[in-house]
Amino acid sequence: MRIFKRTFKSALLSALSDKTLAQPHALLFMLRRAINKHQLMPFIQPIVDARTGETVAGEVLMRWHHPALGNISPEYFIPLAEKNGLISRITESGIQSVARTVMSMAFICRPETTLFFNVSAADFKNHAIVNLCKAFKRDTAQRDLRIGLEITEREAVEDTTLVKDLCKSLALLGVDLSVDDFGTGNANYHYLMQFRPRYIKIDKMFTAGVEADPVKEAIVRNIIAVATELHCLTIAEGVETDAQRQKLTTLGVSHFQGYFFSKPVEASVFFHQLMHALPLR
């Protein structure tokens, strides 16, 4: 009887979840409430130096575990947040939450460790992102813990005087810029001219199966060549097999990110493993 009840409850929650996700207005109401109640939590996926195999950075990814419906995919709530003016609040929540985690753990940073936070076009419409980065550096007091901002490809960032001023202010703070998913969406050559990024991320669209696809290999080789000319570092996303890793190493990628090395883990777990040099897999 208990097994039947558990099965019925699971099926009911699944049906409710599917119905809710199919109704944007209901999901938007839940998302606003989740942000207010701090239900979105930061996970961090390690980024590995291709030469040494050491974790030298991490990408902060916000995750939403609803108390009744369970895990809600970012594929649902991130586009919804962007469309309805909530994405900057999620960015703010992520940066502040990671800062609190660092402070609570008395975290001792390895030299030149970078945390990348995703930012969108909405984050370049005022000075809030600069103030958030200042507060993060002040509150954590970690001289060797660098901040990176990954500019997403989904919405175009206008090339305005304000954006130029923001980029100058971020550079003075020592904040690194990264063009996310280069070669997709709005993440194109114009972004390289506009932002002069420190990092270029190679989308998993191009890295998946690169060891057996000459077209993908040519694209990745070209991205790396451009990055080299611009004195940028490259991060290959979606690395899931050793064959991928070996091929991308041969092509000259400087950093790896993907399930072959680690799935995203809770922020506290990431920092604990980083401090104690524990295996991340």
C-alpha positions in Angstrom: 0.0 0.0 0.0 2.8 2.4 0.9 4.6 1.7 -2.4 1.3 2.4 -4.2 0.9 5.7 -2.4 4.5 6.8 -3.2 4.1 5.8 -6.8 0.8 7.7 -7.0 2.3 10.8 -5.4 5.3 10.7 -7.7 3.0 10.4 -10.8 0.8 13.2 -9.5 3.7 15.6 -8.9 5.1 14.8 -12.3 1.7 15.5 -14.0 1.4 18.8 -12.0 5.0 19.7 -13.0 4.3 19.1 -16.7 1.1 21.2 -16.5 2.8 24.0 -14.6 5.7 24.2 -17.1 3.3 24.4 -19.9 1.7 27.5 -18.4 4.3 30.4 -18.5 2.2 32.7 -16.3 2.1 30.1 -13.5 5.8 29.4 -13.8 6.5 33.1 -13.8 4.6 33.6 -10.5 6.5 30.7 -9.0 9.8 32.0 -10.2 9.2 35.5 -8.7 8.4 33.8 -5.4 11.5 31.5 -5.6 13.8 34.5 -6.2 12.2 36.3 -3.2 12.6 33.2 -1.0 16.2 32.5 -2.2 15.2 29.1 -3.5 17.6 29.4 -6.5 20.9 28.0 -5.4 24.4 28.3 -7.1 26.1 25.2 -8.4 29.6 25.4 -9.8 31.1 23.3 -12.7 34.9 23.1 -12.5 37.1 24.4 -15.4 40.3 22.6 -15.8 43.7 23.8 -17.1 44.5 21.6 -20.2 48.2 21.6 -19.4 48.1 20.6 -15.8 44.7 19.0 -15.3 44.1 21.2 -12.2 40.9 23.0 -11.5 41.6 26.7 -12.0 38.1 28.1 -12.4 34.4 27.3 -12.2 31.2 28.4 -13.9 28.4 29.4 -11.5 25.1 27.9 -12.6 21.8 28.7 -10.8 19.6 25.7 -10.0 16.0 25.7 -8.9 14.6 23.0 -6.6 10.9 23.6 -6.0 9.8 22.2 -2.7 6.8 20.4 -4.3 7.7 20.0 -8.0 11.4 19.2 -7.6 14.1 20.3 -10.0 13.0 22.8 -12.7 15.4 23.0 -15.6 17.2 26.2 -16.4 15.9 25.7 -20.0 12.5 26.7 -18.6 13.2 29.4 -16.1 16.2 31.3 -17.5 14.5 32.4 -20.8 11.4 33.2 -18.8 13.5 35.4 -16.5 15.1 37.2 -19.4 11.8 37.8 -21.1 10.2 39.3 -17.9 13.0 41.4 -16.5 14.1 39.0 -13.7 17.5 37.8 -15.0 19.5 40.6 -13.3 17.9 39.6 -10.0 19.1 36.0 -10.6 22.6 37.3 -11.4 22.6 39.3 -8.2 21.3 36.4 -6.2 24.1 34.1 -7.6 26.9 36.5 -6.9 25.7 37.3 -3.3 25.0 33.7 -2.5 28.5 32.5 -3.6 30.1 35.4 -1.6 28.2 34.2 1.5 29.4 30.7 0.9 33.0 31.8 0.6 32.8 33.8 3.8 31.1 31.1 5.8 33.8 28.5 4.9 36.9 30.7 5.6 37.9 29.7 2.1 41.6 29.8 1.3 42.0 30.4 -2.5 44.6 28.9 -4.8 46.4 31.6 -6.8 44.4 33.0 -9.7 41.2 31.0 -9.3 38.4 32.5 -11.4 34.6 32.2 -10.8 32.5 32.9 -13.9 29.0 34.3 -13.5 26.6 34.4 -16.4 25.4 37.9 -17.4 23.0 39.0 -20.1 22.1 42.1 -22.0 20.0 43.4 -19.0 23.2 43.5 -16.9 24.7 46.1 -19.2 21.9 48.6 -18.8 23.1 50.2 -15.5 26.0 50.1 -13.1 24.6 47.4 -10.8 26.9 44.7 -12.1 30.0 46.8 -11.3 28.6 47.4 -7.8 28.0 43.7 -7.3 31.5 42.8 -8.3 32.9 45.5 -6.0 30.8 44.1 -3.1 31.9 40.5 -3.9 35.6 41.5 -3.7 35.1 43.6 -0.6 33.1 41.0 1.3 35.2 37.9 0.4 38.5 39.7 0.8 40.1 37.1 -1.4 42.9 38.7 -3.4 43.5 35.6 -5.5 39.8 34.9 -6.2 39.0 36.5 -9.5 35.6 37.3 -11.0 34.7 36.5 -14.6 31.6 37.5 -16.4 30.3 35.3 -19.1 28.3 37.2 -21.7 25.6 34.9 -22.9 24.6 34.6 -26.5 20.8 34.8 -26.2 20.2 38.6 -26.3 22.4 41.2 -28.0 24.3 43.7 -25.9 24.1 47.1 -27.5 27.4 48.9 -28.3 26.7 52.0 -26.3 28.8 54.6 -24.4 27.4 53.1 -21.2 28.6 49.6 -22.1 32.0 50.9 -22.9 32.2 52.7 -19.5 31.0 49.5 -17.8 33.7 47.5 -19.5 36.4 50.0 -18.4 35.1 49.9 -14.8 35.1 46.1 -14.8 38.7 46.0 -16.2 39.9 48.4 -13.4 38.4 46.0 -10.9 40.3 43.1 -12.5 37.1 41.4 -13.7 37.6 39.1 -16.7 35.1 39.0 -19.5 34.3 35.8 -21.4 32.2 35.4 -24.6 30.0 32.4 -23.9 29.1 29.8 -26.6 31.1 31.6 -29.3 29.8 31.1 -32.8 26.1 30.7 -31.7 23.4 33.3 -31.2 24.8 36.8 -30.7 28.2 35.6 -29.6 30.0 36.5 -32.8 33.0 38.4 -34.0 31.3 41.7 -33.2 31.4 40.7 -29.5 35.2 40.2 -29.8 35.6 43.7 -31.0 33.1 45.2 -28.5 34.3 43.5 -25.3 37.9 42.5 -26.0 37.4 39.4 -23.8 40.0 37.5 -21.9 38.3 34.1 -22.6 36.4 32.7 -25.5 34.2 29.7 -24.8 33.8 27.1 -27.5 30.2 25.8 -27.6 29.5 22.1 -27.1 27.8 22.2 -30.5 31.3 22.2 -31.9 33.2 20.1 -29.4 30.7 17.1 -29.3 32.2 14.5 -31.7 35.1 16.8 -32.8 37.5 13.9 -32.8 35.5 12.3 -35.7 34.1 15.3 -37.6 36.4 17.3 -39.8 34.0 20.2 -40.1 33.8 20.6 -36.4 37.6 20.3 -36.2 38.0 23.0 -38.7 35.6 25.3 -36.8 37.4 24.7 -33.5 40.8 25.2 -35.1 39.6 28.5 -36.5 38.3 29.7 -33.1 41.5 28.8 -31.5 43.5 30.6 -34.2 41.4 33.8 -33.6 41.8 33.5 -29.9 45.6 33.1 -30.2 45.8 36.2 -32.4 43.8 38.2 -29.8 45.8 36.8 -26.9 42.6 35.2 -25.5 42.3 31.9 -23.6 39.8 29.2 -24.8 37.4 27.1 -22.8 36.0 24.0 -24.5 32.6 23.2 -23.2 30.8 19.9 -23.2 33.9 17.7 -22.9 32.5 14.2 -22.0 35.0 11.7 -23.3 38.8 11.2 -23.2 38.8 11.1 -27.1 37.4 14.6 -27.1 39.9 15.8 -24.5 42.8 14.4 -26.5 41.7 15.9 -29.7 41.0 19.3 -28.2 44.4 19.2 -26.5 46.0 18.6 -29.9 44.2 21.5 -31.4 45.4 23.8 -28.7 42.5 24.4 -26.3 43.7 26.0 -23.0 40.9 24.9 -20.7 38.2 22.2 -20.4 34.7 22.1 -19.0 32.4 19.1 -19.0 31.2 15.9 -17.4 34.4 14.1 -18.2 35.9 16.2 -15.4 32.9 17.0 -13.2 29.3 17.7 -13.2 28.2 20.9 -11.5 28.3 20.6 -7.7 27.0 22.7 -4.9 29.1 25.8 -4.2 30.3 24.6 -0.8 31.3 21.3 -2.3 33.3 23.0 -5.1 35.2 25.2 -2.6 35.9 22.3 -0.2 37.3 20.2 -3.0 39.3 23.1 -4.3 40.8 23.8 -0.9 41.7 20.2 -0.3 42.6 19.3 -3.9 40.2 16.4 -3.8 39.2 14.6 -7.0 36.2 16.3 -8.6 34.7 13.3 -10.4 
